[in-house]
Every structure is written in structure tokens, then in C-alpha cells.
Amino acid sequence: MKTYYVNQNAQPNGDHEVHTDDCRYLPTSSNRKELGQFSSCKPAVEEAKKTYSKSNGCKTCCPDCHTS
């Protein structure tokens, strides 16, 4: 289980990226919202979509949930 976070600042395309706690692109604590612990990125992205309908997995730490 990993702890997942969503970036509160949208990317230029409007996506709010979901990151694991060990991602090199994890936003600073003031720019992220903790989503909780999950066994994979899919439920974490679903949780993020409750706050930000346009959420997406980080290409680096959540490649299975990243869409272009």
C-alpha cells in the first residue's frame, strides 16, 4: 500500500496529477491533498476525481493511470 496525493494546482492541460508519496514530482505539502492509502493508482485517481473531475495519474509514478 502506498499513500497517494493529488496536486491542487492543475497542469497546463487542466489535469490534476495523482502522485505516490515517493514520487520525485510530488508537489510541496502546501500544493497537495492526501487521498489516502491504496494498493494501486486506479482507486486513488477515482478518489481524486471526487474533488477534481479532471484528474490523471503521474506519468512517472502512476504510468498505469496516466492518459495523454
Secondary structure, DSSP 8 states (H G I E B T S, - for coil): -EEEEEESS--TTS-EEEEETT-TT---GGGEEEEEEESSHHHHHHHHHTT-SSEEE-TTT-GGG---
